[in-house]
Amino acid sequence: MGRKHQGLFQVTEWNKVLKFTVTAILILLSSNVVAEPFAYITNQGADTVSVVDLRLDQVVATIPTGKAPVGIAIDHSQNRLYVSNVESRSVSIIDMMTNQAIGEVKLEIAPVGLTLSKTASQLFVADWFHDRIFVFDTDKLLDVDAGKTYQEVAMGKAPAGMVISREGASLYVANRDSDEVGVIDVRNLKVVNKIAVGKHPFGMALGGDGRNLYVVNVEGNSVSVIDTRRDVIIATIKVGEHPYCVTTNPDGSRAYVTNTGADSVSVIDTKLQKVIATIPVSGFPEGISYNAKQNRIYVASWMDDAIDVIDAKTNQKINSVATGSKSRAFGEFIGNPH
């Protein structure tokens, strides 16, 4: 090939690469426009999920569920929302793009806590009353009688909150009535450890880098901090009265704890391992999640049927959004459908 033709060939190929790159950037920008954060709030007294647009702090949809929805888990890869319905003994499956229920898995148990594996191929369901964790294949949850096909792991007493480790190898389970956190090896579904914590552990959350796990002790008015590399307690931090759930900011420098008995949120400096602020919120705050896009914390109020909005920079409540009766939102409830 002559130099002239070779140069033309290189220019043509460069133009193709440039065109592909520009197209890819436009698609990425377009997807980012769509992928705005929404909060999905379970309303136990209304049998619904409120969908809150976090750009507007406004409810944009209300989705019927089974009876008494509590727990929530989000599969961002499939745009699916899983909701535990305590009284109807089921898990609702919701399409986040349409805000429509696409299935309901009937169970033999009353589910509370939910979480997904790192790849979202497994759904873990805590059996509060029979001290077990059920493990479902998410690819089969829309099958007929999907609720009868599962694996089972014996756990401590009254398992509640669950968190998957950052690398996805371990499942941590807060066993409320045995005052411990159980550790399950996700690869073989074997219990490999049980870590004694404070009295009545319930909600949990990982820190930013996944190294520390924060465990809320309801009757201990404290948070236990577990080093997930060694599965040992490295600190116990006193918080408000009757704490319930916890979330962290993206870099893990702050943890936020709802105190149901004090109608407040405790802000923990995780480096200093102490509370540095206490924020008054609406009545009986339960679920809590961090919106990284806007640096705001969202808190579900069971008593006042709302979610409160906290500015993470000022540690001040700046808004409250009416939702449904007895909002709980137990789990990480902020998602980005795309």
C-alpha positions as CSV (number, residue, x, y, z in Angstrom):
1,M,0.0,0.0,0.0
2,G,1.4,3.5,-1.0
3,R,2.0,6.1,1.7
4,K,-0.9,8.2,0.4
5,H,-3.4,5.4,0.5
6,Q,-2.0,4.2,3.9
7,G,-2.5,7.7,5.3
8,L,-6.1,7.8,4.0
9,F,-6.7,4.4,5.6
10,Q,-5.3,5.6,8.9
11,V,-7.5,8.7,8.8
12,T,-10.5,6.7,7.9
13,E,-9.9,4.2,10.8
14,W,-9.2,7.1,13.2
15,N,-12.6,8.7,12.1
16,K,-14.3,5.4,12.9
17,V,-12.7,5.2,16.3
18,L,-13.6,8.9,17.0
19,K,-17.2,8.3,15.9
20,F,-17.5,5.2,18.1
21,T,-16.0,7.1,21.1
22,V,-18.3,10.0,20.7
23,T,-21.3,7.7,20.4
24,A,-20.3,5.8,23.5
25,I,-19.9,9.0,25.5
26,L,-23.3,10.2,24.3
27,I,-24.9,6.9,25.4
28,L,-23.1,7.1,28.7
29,L,-24.3,10.7,29.3
30,S,-27.8,9.7,28.3
31,S,-27.8,6.8,30.7
32,N,-26.6,9.1,33.5
33,V,-29.5,11.4,32.8
34,V,-31.9,8.5,33.2
35,A,-30.1,6.9,36.1
36,E,-31.2,9.5,38.7
37,P,-31.6,8.2,42.3
38,F,-35.0,7.2,43.7
39,A,-36.0,6.1,47.2
40,Y,-38.2,3.0,47.6
41,I,-40.0,3.2,50.9
42,T,-42.0,0.2,52.3
43,N,-45.2,1.3,54.0
44,Q,-46.2,-1.4,56.4
45,G,-49.6,0.0,57.2
46,A,-50.6,0.8,53.6
47,D,-49.3,-2.4,51.9
48,T,-47.4,-0.2,49.4
49,V,-44.0,1.1,48.3
50,S,-43.7,4.8,47.8
51,V,-41.3,5.8,45.0
52,V,-39.6,9.1,45.7
53,D,-37.8,11.1,43.0
54,L,-34.8,12.4,45.0
55,R,-34.2,15.3,42.5
56,L,-37.6,16.7,43.5
57,D,-38.1,15.0,46.9
58,Q,-41.5,14.0,45.7
59,V,-43.5,10.8,45.5
60,V,-43.9,9.9,41.9
61,A,-45.5,6.4,42.2
62,T,-47.2,4.2,44.7
63,I,-46.8,0.4,44.1
64,P,-49.1,-2.1,45.7
65,T,-47.3,-5.0,47.5
66,G,-48.3,-7.9,49.7
67,K,-49.5,-7.4,53.2
68,A,-47.2,-5.5,55.7
69,P,-44.1,-4.8,53.6
70,V,-40.9,-4.2,55.6
71,G,-37.6,-5.3,54.0
72,I,-36.1,-4.2,50.8
73,A,-33.3,-5.2,48.4
74,I,-32.4,-3.7,45.0
75,D,-30.9,-5.5,42.0
76,H,-29.4,-2.7,39.9
77,S,-28.3,-5.0,37.1
78,Q,-31.8,-6.2,36.4
79,N,-33.7,-3.1,37.7
80,R,-35.6,-5.2,40.2
81,L,-36.8,-4.5,43.6
82,Y,-37.5,-7.2,46.2
83,V,-39.8,-6.5,49.1
84,S,-40.6,-8.7,52.1
85,N,-44.2,-8.9,53.1
86,V,-44.5,-10.1,56.7
87,E,-48.2,-10.8,57.0
88,S,-48.8,-12.2,53.6
89,R,-45.7,-14.4,53.9
90,S,-44.3,-13.4,50.5
91,V,-41.7,-11.4,48.6
92,S,-42.9,-9.0,46.0
93,I,-40.8,-8.5,42.8
94,I,-41.1,-5.1,41.2
95,D,-39.8,-3.7,37.9
96,M,-38.1,-0.5,38.7
97,M,-38.4,0.8,35.2
98,T,-42.2,0.6,35.1
99,N,-42.9,0.7,38.9
100,Q,-45.1,-2.3,38.5
101,A,-45.1,-5.6,40.5
102,I,-44.1,-8.5,38.1
103,G,-44.4,-11.3,40.6
104,E,-45.0,-12.4,44.2
105,V,-43.1,-15.4,45.7
106,K,-45.3,-17.2,48.3
107,L,-43.3,-18.5,51.2
108,E,-43.9,-20.7,54.2
109,I,-42.3,-18.1,56.5
110,A,-42.9,-14.5,57.5
111,P,-39.8,-12.8,55.9
112,V,-38.3,-9.6,57.3
113,G,-34.6,-9.0,56.3
114,L,-33.5,-9.3,52.6
115,T,-30.3,-8.9,50.8
116,L,-28.7,-10.0,47.5
117,S,-25.4,-11.6,46.7
118,K,-22.7,-9.5,45.0
119,T,-23.8,-10.7,41.5
120,A,-27.5,-10.6,42.5
121,S,-27.8,-14.2,41.5
122,Q,-29.0,-15.2,45.0
123,L,-31.6,-13.6,47.2
124,F,-31.1,-14.2,51.0
125,V,-34.3,-14.1,53.1
126,A,-34.2,-14.1,56.9
127,D,-36.7,-16.3,58.6
128,W,-37.3,-14.3,61.8
129,F,-39.4,-16.9,63.6
130,H,-37.5,-20.2,62.8
131,D,-33.9,-19.1,62.9
132,R,-33.0,-19.8,59.3
133,I,-31.8,-18.1,56.1
134,F,-33.4,-19.1,52.9
135,V,-31.3,-18.8,49.7
136,F,-33.1,-18.4,46.3
137,D,-31.9,-18.4,42.8
138,T,-33.0,-15.1,41.4
139,D,-33.2,-16.4,37.9
140,K,-36.0,-18.8,39.0
141,L,-38.1,-16.4,41.2
142,L,-40.7,-15.8,38.6
143,D,-41.3,-19.6,38.1
144,V,-44.4,-21.2,39.4
145,D,-43.9,-22.4,43.0
146,A,-40.6,-20.5,43.2
147,G,-41.1,-20.2,46.9
148,K,-40.7,-23.9,47.4
149,T,-37.3,-24.1,45.7
150,Y,-34.5,-22.9,48.0
151,Q,-31.4,-23.7,50.0
152,E,-31.5,-23.3,53.7
153,V,-28.9,-22.3,56.4
154,A,-29.5,-22.7,60.1
155,M,-28.8,-19.4,61.9
156,G,-28.9,-17.8,65.4
157,K,-32.1,-16.7,67.1
158,A,-34.4,-14.2,65.2
159,P,-32.1,-13.2,62.2
160,A,-32.9,-9.7,61.0
161,G,-30.5,-7.4,59.1
162,M,-28.1,-8.9,56.5
163,V,-25.1,-7.5,54.7
164,I,-22.9,-9.1,52.0
165,S,-19.2,-8.4,52.3
166,R,-17.5,-6.1,49.8
167,E,-15.9,-8.9,47.9
168,G,-19.0,-11.0,48.1
169,A,-17.6,-14.0,49.9
170,S,-19.3,-13.6,53.2
171,L,-22.9,-12.9,54.4
172,Y,-23.2,-11.2,57.8
173,V,-26.5,-11.8,59.7
174,A,-27.6,-9.9,62.8
175,N,-29.2,-12.5,65.1
176,R,-31.3,-10.3,67.4
177,D,-32.2,-12.7,70.2
178,S,-28.8,-14.4,70.5
179,D,-26.9,-11.1,70.5
180,E,-24.5,-12.1,67.8
181,V,-23.6,-11.7,64.1
182,G,-23.4,-14.9,62.2
183,V,-21.0,-15.2,59.2
184,I,-21.9,-17.5,56.3
185,D,-19.5,-18.5,53.5
186,V,-21.5,-17.7,50.4
187,R,-19.6,-20.2,48.3
188,N,-20.7,-23.3,50.3
189,L,-23.4,-21.8,52.5
190,K,-21.7,-22.9,55.7
191,V,-21.7,-20.9,58.9
192,V,-18.0,-20.1,59.6
193,N,-18.2,-17.7,62.5
194,K,-20.5,-16.1,65.2
195,I,-19.4,-12.8,66.6
196,A,-20.8,-11.7,70.0
197,V,-22.0,-8.1,69.8
198,G,-24.3,-5.9,72.0
199,K,-27.9,-6.6,73.1
200,H,-30.4,-7.2,70.2
201,P,-28.5,-6.5,67.0
202,F,-30.7,-5.5,64.1
203,G,-29.6,-3.1,61.3
204,M,-26.1,-3.2,59.8
205,A,-24.1,-1.5,57.2
206,L,-20.6,-1.7,55.7
207,G,-18.2,1.3,55.8
208,G,-16.9,2.9,52.6
209,D,-14.0,0.5,51.9
210,G,-15.9,-2.6,53.3
211,R,-13.3,-3.1,56.0
212,N,-15.7,-2.2,58.9
213,L,-19.2,-3.5,59.6
214,Y,-21.4,-1.3,61.8
215,V,-24.0,-3.3,63.8
216,V,-26.8,-1.5,65.6
217,N,-27.6,-3.0,69.1
218,V,-31.2,-2.0,69.8
219,E,-31.3,-2.7,73.5
220,G,-27.7,-1.8,74.1
221,N,-28.1,1.7,72.7
222,S,-24.9,1.2,70.9
223,V,-23.1,0.3,67.6
224,S,-20.6,-2.5,67.5
225,V,-17.8,-2.1,64.9
226,I,-16.5,-5.3,63.3
227,D,-13.2,-5.6,61.4
228,T,-14.4,-7.8,58.5
229,R,-10.8,-9.0,57.8
230,R,-10.6,-10.6,61.2
231,D,-14.3,-10.8,62.2
232,V,-13.6,-9.3,65.6
233,I,-15.1,-6.3,67.5
234,I,-12.8,-3.3,67.4
235,A,-15.1,-0.7,69.0
236,T,-18.4,-0.1,70.7
237,I,-20.0,3.3,70.2
238,K,-22.8,4.7,72.4
239,V,-25.7,6.3,70.4
240,G,-29.3,7.3,71.2
241,E,-32.1,5.5,72.7
242,H,-33.4,2.3,71.0
243,P,-31.3,2.6,67.8
244,Y,-32.5,0.6,64.8
245,C,-30.7,1.0,61.4
246,V,-27.4,2.5,60.1
247,T,-25.9,3.7,56.9
248,T,-22.6,5.3,55.9
249,N,-21.3,7.9,53.5
250,P,-19.3,6.7,50.5
251,D,-15.9,7.1,52.0
252,G,-16.9,5.6,55.3
253,S,-15.9,8.6,57.4
254,R,-19.4,9.0,58.8
255,A,-22.0,6.6,60.0
256,Y,-25.6,7.6,60.6
257,V,-27.8,5.8,63.1
258,T,-31.6,6.1,63.6
259,N,-32.7,6.2,67.2
260,T,-36.4,5.1,67.4
261,G,-36.7,6.0,71.1
262,A,-35.3,9.5,70.8
263,D,-36.6,10.5,67.4
264,S,-33.1,11.4,66.2
265,V,-30.2,10.4,64.1
266,S,-26.7,10.0,65.6
267,V,-23.8,11.1,63.4
268,I,-20.6,9.1,64.1
269,D,-17.1,10.1,63.2
270,T,-15.8,6.7,62.3
271,K,-12.2,7.7,62.8
272,L,-12.8,9.1,66.2
273,Q,-15.4,6.4,66.9
274,K,-17.7,8.7,68.6
275,V,-21.0,10.6,68.0
276,I,-20.3,14.2,66.8
277,A,-23.9,15.3,66.2
278,T,-27.4,14.4,67.0
279,I,-30.1,15.4,64.5
280,P,-33.8,15.7,65.5
281,V,-36.1,13.9,63.0
282,S,-39.7,12.8,62.7
283,G,-41.3,10.1,65.0
284,F,-39.9,6.6,65.3
285,P,-37.2,6.7,62.6
286,E,-36.3,3.3,61.2
287,G,-34.8,2.8,57.7
288,I,-31.9,5.1,56.6
289,S,-29.9,5.4,53.4
290,Y,-27.3,7.8,52.0
291,N,-27.8,9.5,48.6
292,A,-24.3,10.0,47.4
293,K,-25.3,12.1,44.4
294,Q,-26.7,14.9,46.5
295,N,-24.9,14.1,49.8
296,R,-28.2,13.7,51.6
297,I,-29.4,11.2,54.1
298,Y,-33.0,9.9,53.9
299,V,-34.8,8.6,57.0
300,A,-38.1,6.7,57.1
301,S,-40.5,7.7,59.9
302,W,-42.8,4.9,61.1
303,M,-44.9,7.2,63.2
304,D,-45.2,10.3,60.9
305,D,-45.6,8.4,57.6
306,A,-42.8,10.3,55.9
307,I,-39.2,10.4,55.0
308,D,-37.0,13.1,56.3
309,V,-34.1,14.7,54.3
310,I,-30.9,15.6,56.0
311,D,-28.1,17.7,54.5
312,A,-24.9,15.8,55.2
313,K,-22.8,18.9,55.0
314,T,-24.7,20.8,57.8
315,N,-26.2,17.8,59.6
316,Q,-29.6,19.6,59.5
317,K,-33.0,18.3,58.5
318,I,-34.0,20.3,55.4
319,N,-37.2,18.6,54.2
320,S,-39.9,16.0,54.9
321,V,-41.8,14.0,52.3
322,A,-45.1,12.4,53.0
323,T,-45.1,8.7,52.0
324,G,-47.6,6.1,53.3
325,S,-48.7,4.6,56.6
326,K,-46.0,3.2,58.9
327,S,-43.0,3.7,56.6
328,R,-40.1,1.3,57.5
329,A,-37.7,0.9,54.5
330,F,-35.6,-1.8,56.2
331,G,-32.5,-2.1,53.9
332,E,-30.6,0.0,51.5
333,F,-33.5,1.6,49.7
334,I,-32.0,4.1,47.3
335,G,-31.7,2.9,43.7
336,N,-30.8,4.1,40.2
337,P,-33.0,2.5,37.6
338,H,-31.4,2.7,34.1
